[in-house]
Each structure stands twice: as structure tokens, then as C-alpha cells.
């Protein structure tokens, strides 16, 4: 998870330009999974996913989106690989 935050922060500092794009299906799935895990854990404050949701910072331009899509896809794959039991929101 730290890698994802660092990646997205680095992309933001890079100041990439371009037209906004739509949230990817992979990031939609990743956000849903993290929210489902937060609900199950009931750990208090939920993860900050603002940059990954539709209209978030990740979708300001294609360069940012590319990094975010990669981070979401890898994050979701790791969650699914490393956990035998996941909430419904994490299933393919």
C-alpha cells in the first residue's frame, strides 16, 4: 500500500499534462475492495481513496492515469493472491 501512495505522489509531483480521462475498471474494483476491507475491519477512519475515484487526481490526464491504473491493478492482484478470504467487494 505504501508503494501505491509513493507512486501516486511521485506522479503528482511530475506535473504531467493532458486531457482528463475516466476512472479505469481496475481502479473502480480496487476502490470497492479497499472500502469492503475497511468495512470488515471496522478500524475507524477508512483509507483515503479520493485520488482513485472517478474525478479524482489520477484521472486529470493520461500520464497520471497510466500510473494509477498500474498501481490499482497490482494492488488488487496482490490482495487477491495473499488473502484466502476476502469480502464480496474484492471478488472478481
C-alpha positions as a Python dict, from the first residue, in 0.01 Angstrom:
ca = {
    (1, 'X'): (0, 0, 0),
    (2, 'X'): (289, 236, 75),
    (3, 'X'): (424, 174, -274),
    (4, 'X'): (95, 287, -424),
    (5, 'X'): (93, 608, -221),
    (6, 'X'): (454, 682, -317),
    (7, 'X'): (387, 610, -684),
    (8, 'X'): (85, 837, -699),
    (9, 'X'): (267, 1113, -509),
    (10, 'X'): (561, 1093, -750),
    (11, 'X'): (328, 1116, -1045),
    (12, 'X'): (161, 1420, -895),
    (13, 'X'): (492, 1597, -841),
    (14, 'X'): (591, 1524, -1201),
    (15, 'X'): (314, 1759, -1314),
    (16, 'X'): (211, 1561, -1620),
    (17, 'X'): (-28, 1729, -1867),
    (18, 'X'): (-314, 1616, -2090),
    (19, 'X'): (-691, 1584, -2103),
    (20, 'X'): (-885, 1420, -1819),
    (21, 'X'): (-971, 1052, -1855),
    (22, 'X'): (-1232, 824, -1697),
    (23, 'X'): (-1163, 604, -1397),
    (24, 'X'): (-1045, 258, -1505),
    (25, 'X'): (-1246, -52, -1425),
    (26, 'X'): (-943, -186, -1237),
    (27, 'X'): (-930, 117, -1009),
    (28, 'X'): (-1306, 101, -962),
    (29, 'X'): (-1263, -260, -847),
    (30, 'X'): (-963, -174, -626),
    (31, 'X'): (-1150, 112, -455),
    (32, 'X'): (-1450, -117, -396),
    (33, 'X'): (-1224, -384, -247),
    (34, 'X'): (-1042, -144, -14),
    (35, 'X'): (-1375, 0, 102),
    (36, 'X'): (-1508, -351, 164),
    (37, 'X'): (-1196, -438, 365),
    (38, 'X'): (-1232, -116, 566),
    (39, 'X'): (-1594, -208, 643),
    (40, 'X'): (-1497, -557, 758),
    (41, 'X'): (-1203, -435, 966),
    (42, 'X'): (-1406, -153, 1122),
    (43, 'X'): (-1069, 5, 1203),
    (44, 'X'): (-1203, 357, 1239),
    (45, 'X'): (-1105, 600, 968),
    (46, 'X'): (-1127, 447, 617),
    (47, 'X'): (-841, 458, 367),
    (48, 'X'): (-814, 781, 169),
    (49, 'X'): (-904, 679, -184),
    (50, 'X'): (-1001, 1023, -318),
    (51, 'X'): (-736, 1027, -589),
    (52, 'X'): (-850, 690, -730),
    (53, 'X'): (-1227, 751, -752),
    (54, 'X'): (-1399, 891, -1063),
    (55, 'X'): (-1298, 1258, -1090),
    (56, 'X'): (-1000, 1209, -858),
    (57, 'X'): (-646, 1331, -920),
    (58, 'X'): (-549, 1011, -1103),
    (59, 'X'): (-780, 1095, -1389),
    (60, 'X'): (-652, 1450, -1459),
    (61, 'X'): (-456, 1330, -1763),
    (62, 'X'): (-340, 1013, -1940),
    (63, 'X'): (7, 1011, -1784),
    (64, 'X'): (-127, 1019, -1431),
    (65, 'X'): (-395, 766, -1519),
    (66, 'X'): (-139, 521, -1653),
    (67, 'X'): (46, 510, -1320),
    (68, 'X'): (-273, 489, -1118),
    (69, 'X'): (-415, 210, -1332),
    (70, 'X'): (-96, 12, -1288),
    (71, 'X'): (-100, 70, -911),
    (72, 'X'): (-467, -31, -880),
    (73, 'X'): (-424, -344, -1089),
    (74, 'X'): (-115, -456, -896),
    (75, 'X'): (-273, -371, -560),
    (76, 'X'): (-589, -566, -635),
    (77, 'X'): (-392, -865, -766),
    (78, 'X'): (-178, -872, -451),
    (79, 'X'): (-481, -854, -225),
    (80, 'X'): (-642, -1144, -409),
    (81, 'X'): (-321, -1350, -410),
    (82, 'X'): (-237, -1301, -43),
    (83, 'X'): (-579, -1343, 112),
    (84, 'X'): (-778, -1664, 111),
    (85, 'X'): (-1089, -1495, 245),
    (86, 'X'): (-1194, -1157, 110),
    (87, 'X'): (-1521, -967, 133),
    (88, 'X'): (-1761, -976, -161),
    (89, 'X'): (-1637, -636, -282),
    (90, 'X'): (-1296, -787, -358),
    (91, 'X'): (-1401, -1080, -570),
    (92, 'X'): (-1354, -1073, -949),
}
